[in-house]
């Protein structure tokens, strides 16, 4: 008998590996591995989700009309040019599925978000890495990798897992240098954490350019990671295409209600950002004092380079932290075997992490 055979291009696909959520032993876990909001969601969002739970027997609004309206009001957008997804991951994957096929190429930055090569492999396209410079996207290097087979270019800005950012002029130059037939996906999952005057999330480009898709998520500053809510905006043609192929009822009723309430609670978002700003500075200074090399971050995490000669490798530090109940992200499979990505937690979590890391480095 001949068993069913999946598409051959899936042989090279490796499933996305999330940050760890459990450690060995009985010690309490400090989870700093997934770039979550340590303050949690807005209490108003929690209340809205609790109220919506009574309708769990009904299918959710398949168009997420109220959520799209709230997003349009906040960002000055046309609600008909917004699509919501099961996290931004669904939308990032769908754009490759819609515009790339076997034999095509999908381009992203080395040390970029690992969903991008997975999205390429899922539709049979070839993922192509462009080298970065000092952990930061290099526009010239990206453009140099563009060929006649390039169909989609992904740019996370700020980038995950490095936390680095490129500013407005660089984003505009990247877009101007791409063929109009290439979809530029500007993934702004961490945009709410940055307030640099020259930062450009790509939202304005998505309003005007025919080949730019701007994506965001409620999993980060809004603290709704478990609800899996993302959204995207761009030209009507791209949005209509994504709506054709997205899953039906792809955002839950509770998720939609929580997201609408979270958008309205601007004080909670400001509090989350202030907490992040404060601890990003303090942790950067603390890592440097320990002899580590933190990469300047614009997000809610810090990539920490563990230099040679420190007496402890990144792998050893990761193992020690995990043994003592502190979970961070070790990413050798992304070409970062000498780095740890550490999310910003609560004051107690950050303090505990520094205590354990300091003890590890003194061994």
N, C-alpha and C positions, 0 to 999 in steps of 0.2 A: 504494500500500500504506500501511496505517496502522501505525506503529510502536507497540510497547508503551508505555504511558504510566504512569509511577509516580503514586502518590497525590498530588493537587495540593498537600496541605499540606507535602509535602517540598520544594517549591520554595523555601520560606523557610529551609530548614535548611542550615547550614554545618557542615562536618565539624570535629571538635575538632582544634585545632592544638597539638601538644605543644611543649615547650621544645626549642630547637635542641640538637643533639648533635655537629654538625660546624661548623668554621669554615674560612674561606678561608686559603690560605697553608700553609706547612709547619711553623708553630710548634706546640708541644704545646698541647693543648686543656685548659683548666680549665672543667669543665662544672658550672655553678651555676645551671642553668635549670629543674630538674625536681624540686626538693625531695627528693632522694634521701638516704639515709644514707651519709655519706662514709666511714664505717668499714666499710661492707659488711655482709653477714650474719654471724651467729654462726658460728664454725668448726664448732660442733656441727650447725648446720643444713646447712652445706656437706657435712659428712661423711654426714649422713642422706640428702641428695639424691643423693650419689654412690652410696651403697649401694642406693638405690631405682631407680637408672637401669637396673639389670639386668633390671627388670621392664617395660621400655619397650614390649615387645610385647603387654602385657596392658592392657586398659582400666582406668582408675583406678576406685576405689570411687566410685560415683555419688552416694553420700550423704555422703561425707567423714566417716564415723562416728568415726574416731579423732581427727580434728581437732576435730569438734564436741564430743567428750567432753573434750578438753584445754581448749577454750575455756570449757566449762561449769564445769569444775573451777576454773579461774583466776578466773572472774568470778561464780561462784555462780548459774549459769543452768541452765535445763532444756535439755538437748541437743536435745530434740525441738522446741524453739522457736528453733533456730539454723539458718540457711541459709547456705551458702558459695557464693561466686560467683567469676567471672573478674575479680578485682579488685572493689573496692566499686562501680566504675563499672557493672558489669553489674546489680547489685542496685538502684542508684539509677535506672537506666533502666527496669528491670522494674516498679518500684513505680508509675511514671507510666503505663506500658503497662497495668498491672492496674487502675488506679483512675481514669484520665482518658481522655477520648475527644474526637473533634472537637467543638468548641463549648465544651469545658470550659476551665478556667484552672488553671495551675500557677504558684505564687508562690515567689519567691526574692528575696534581698537584692541590691540593686545592688552591683556589685563582688564578686559571689559566684562560686562555682565554675561554669565554663562548661559542664560536663556537664548542669547543671539545665535551661537553656533548650533544649539539644539533646534531652534526654529528653522534654521537652514537645512539641517539634516532631515528634519521631518518631512520636508517637501522635496527632498532629493537634490537640493542645491548644494554647492560647495561653499563651506564657510571659509572666508579669507581674512587673515589677521593683518592689520597694518601696525607696524611698530610704533611704540609711543616714545616720549622723551621725558625722563624723570617722572615716570608714572602718569604722565599727562598726555592726552590726545594731541597728536601732531597733524595739523591740517595738511601740510605738504605730503607727509607720509601716507595719509589716507588717500589723497587724490592720486598719488603715484600708483596705488594699487587698483585703481578703477580701470576696468577693461570693457570691451564690448559686451561681455557676459554679465556685468554687474547689474543687478536689478534692485537691490535694497542696500542702504547703508544705515547702520545703527550707530547712534552716538548717545551715550548716557552722560548727562551733564547736570549736576556733578556725577562723577563716575563711581561705579561700584565694581570692584572693592577698594579702589585707591583713594576715593574722596576728593580727587582733584577736579578742577573746573577750567574750562576755556571761556573767554569773554566774548562779548557781542561781535566785535570785528572778525574774530576767528570763525565764529559760527556762520556769519554772513559770507565770509570768503569760502568756507566749505560748501555752502549751498550754491554759490555762484559758480564754483568750479565743477559741479556735477552736471552730467547730461540731464536734460529735462525728463528723460525717460526713466531716471532712477528715483526711487522713493527714498527720501531722507527721513528717517525716524528719529526724532529728538525726544529721548526718554528722560523726562524731568521728574523722576520719582522723589528726588530730594530737593526740589526747587524751593519749597517753603522754608528751608533752613538757611538760605543764603540771601543776603541783602546788599551785595556789592553793587554799586551804581552802574557798573558796566557789564553786569551779568545779563545774559539773554537766554531765557528758557526755551525760546523758539516759538512761543505762543503767537507773537505777531506774524512771524513767517507763516505759521500754519493758517492764519486768517487770510493771507494774500497769495501765497505760492501754490501752484497746482500740484506740487510733488512733495509736500512736507506734511508729515503726520506728527503731532505732538501728543505724548502720552503722559499720564499721571496716575497716582495711586492713592488710596485711602489707608494703605498699610503702614505708612511711616508716621508723619507728624499727626495724623488724625487718629492713630491708635486703633484701627479697625482691621488689623491683619487677618484675624480669624474669619471675618465676613467676606473676604476676597472681593474687593470692589476696585475697579480701575476705570479709567475713561480716556478717551482720545478725541481730538478735534483735528480737522484738516479740511481739504477741499471736499465738496459734496460728492464728487465721484468716488473718492477713496472711502469716505464714510459709508456711502450707499453699498459699496462692495463689501466692506466688513460686516455690515448689517445682514447681507445675504448669507454669509457663511458662519457667523457666530452661532453659538448654541442658543436655542430658544429658552426663555426664562432663565437667563444666565446670571442674573443678580437677584439674590433672595429678597423677599419682602422686608425682613428685619434689616438686611444690609442697606437697602434703599432708604428706609426710615432713619437708620442710624447715620448714614452719610449726609442726608439733608440736614439733620439736627447738628451734626458736627461742623458743617459749613457755616451754620448760623452762630456757633459759639466761638466767635473770634477771640474772646478773652482767654479761652482754654488753649487755643492755638498759640497765642502770644506767650502764655505761660510755658508751654512746651518748648517753644523756641528759645525763650530766655534761659530755661534750665539747660538746654543743649549748648547754647553759646557759652554759658558760665563753665560748664564741665568740659567742654571741648578745649577751652583755654587751659584749665587747670590740669587736665590729663596730659595734654601736649607737653606742658612744663614738667610734669611729674615723670613722664617717660624719658624726656631728655636728661633729667637729673639722675635717672637710673642707668644712663649710658646707652640708651636705645635711640633709634633714629625715627621719630614719628614723621610721616608724610603730611604736609599741610593739608587739612581737610576742610571742605565746605559742607559736609554732611553730618549725619548723626552717628558717626563711627570714625575711628582713626586707624589707618594702616601703619603698623609699627615694624620697622626694619630692625632685625636683630643682627648687629654687626659681628663679623668674625673677631676672635680674640676676646670676646666677652666671657668665654668660659662655658656658655650655655647656648645651644642652637635653638632656632625657632621651634623645631620639632620637640626638643626636650622641654622647652618652656611650655609648649602647648600640653604635653603629657603631664607635666607637674601641675599646671593649672587645673586640668580636668580631674586629676587624682584628688585635688583639694576642693572640688565642686565648682570651679569657675570655668564656664564654657565660653571660649572665643572661637574664632574661625581661622583655621590653618589651611592654606590654599596651595599646596605644592602642585596640584593638578592644573592650576592656572599660571604656572611659571613663577610662583612666589614662594619657594621653599624656605626662604630666609625671612619671611614676614608673618605677622599675625594681624588679623583685622579684629579690632575690639570695639564693640558697640558701646555707646554711652548709656549708662544705666542710672539708677537712682543714686542718691548720695551714699546710701549704705552699700549698694552693689559696687559702686566705683571704689569706695574705700576698701572693701574686702578684696577686690581684684588687685589693687595696688599692694596690699599687704602680702598676698600670696605671691605675686610677681616679684616683689622685693626679696622675699624669702628665697625664692627660686634662684635669683641672680647672686645671692650670697653663698650658695652652696659650694 
